[in-house]
Amino acid sequence: MRRFLRAFALALWLTLRGKSPSPARFRPLERWIADGLHLLKRVMDEAAAEGMGGARRETLRLKLDGRPTSLESALGMARHNLDFEYPRLLRLDDPHALTVLQSSNLNDQYRIARFAESDLIESPALKRSLSDLAAHLANMPATDEDSA
């Protein structure tokens, strides 16, 4: 009973601060997510420095998987996943959560890499920032569950 009360108190304390406990094996993934958000911010800052606001990024489109996809959409999907989906998946007590995270990440990495390789992006600095983000997404750290 004492262990239950201690766990409840910790969960309540973290919830009141907007945080949640995640297993220690996910700490490398949490750092990877934080680094990904930092690289994504760098891409957005670089795009802004080049005069590529949201409206301009929306006009830059590639045909990916048979659908026209804008740079703005690709960056928005990566931002949503890094900000909300990946942390939420790490908190789930579901054996398939990491598989979902990995497949979503592959999609994000694919979209960002295609834009980095594209002739639509003329700025060398923006291309480099996109390439850095794509490379980071391609190097997701392994967890103990990956080797099981």
N, C-alpha and C positions, 0 to 999 in steps of 0.2 A: 504494500500500500504506500509506503514511504517513497519508493522509486517512482510510482505513478504520480504522486503529488509533486515530486521534484521535476519530472518530465513535463507535467502540466504547467507548473510555474515557469519553467524555461520557455515553453511554447507561448504562453501568454505574454511574457516579457518581450520575446522577439516579435510577436504579432503587433504589440503596441508600438513598436519601433519600426514597423513596416518591413521586417526581415523574417526569414524563416530558416530553420535548420536544414542543412543538407549534409549528407554523409561526407566524411573526410576524403573518400576516394574521388569525390567530384571537385575538390579544390583546384586541381589543375584545369579542369573545364571552366570553372568560375573565372580563373585568371585569364584563360583563353578568350572567354566572352568579353571580359573587361578590355583586354587588348584589342579585340575586334571592334568594339565600340569606339575606342580611341582612333584606330585606323580609319573607320568610317567617318568620324568627325573630321579627320585630316582630308579625306576625299571631298567632303562637303565644303570645307574651308578653301581648298584648292579650287574647286569649281566656282565658288563665289568670287575668289580672287581673279578668275578668268572671265568674270561677267556672265557665268552660267547659273542663273537662278533657276528656281523650280520650273518656270514656264519654258525656259530654254532646254532644260534637261528633259522635259516632257516631249519635246520635238525630236530629240535624238532617239531613233528607233532602230532596232535590229529585229530580224525575224529569227526567233529562238523557239525551237520545238514547234515550228509551223505557225507561230503567233507573233504578231508584231509586239515587241516589248520595249518600253521607253527606259532610258537611263534612270529617270526619276522613279519609275516603278521598281526597277531592279534594286536601287539603293533603298527605297522604302521597304521592300520586302526583307532585305537584309537587316535594316534597322529594327523592324518589328520583331524579327526572329531573335536578334541579339538582345534587344531590350526586354522582351516579354516572353516569347515562346520558349527559348532555350532555358532561361532560369526556371520557368514554370515546369518544364519537363524534368529538370533535375530534382525538383521537389516532389514529384509524383512517386508513389510507391508502385511502380508498374514495370515489369521486366522488359516491356517493349519501348519504354520512353527513350532510351538511348538510340534505338534503331530509328525512331521517328526523328530525333535530333540529327543523327548522321545523314539521313536522307534529305531532310530540309536543308542542311548545311551544304550537301552536294549540289542542290539546286541553286542556292545562293552563290556558291563558288563558281559554278558554271556560268551563270548570268554575268557576274562581275568580270570574270576572265574574258568572256566574249567581248564585252565593251572595252576592256583594256587592250585587246588585240585589234579592235576595230579602227578603221580609218576615220570614223566619225569623230573621234577624240583627237584633236589636233595638238593640244597642249602636251608637251613632253612631261611636265611636272604632274599633270592630272593623270596621264597614262601611267606614270610611275606609282602614283598613289593608288590607283585602281589595281595595278599589278601587285603592289604590296598587300592590299586587302585580300585579293584573290589567293595569293600565296599563303597568307595567314589562315584563311578559311580552309585551304587544302591541307593544312597541317594541324588538324584537330588532335589534341592529346588523347592517348588511350587511357582507359580506366581498367580496374581489376575485372570488370564484367566483360570487357572486350576479349580477354584471354581465356575466359571460361568456356 
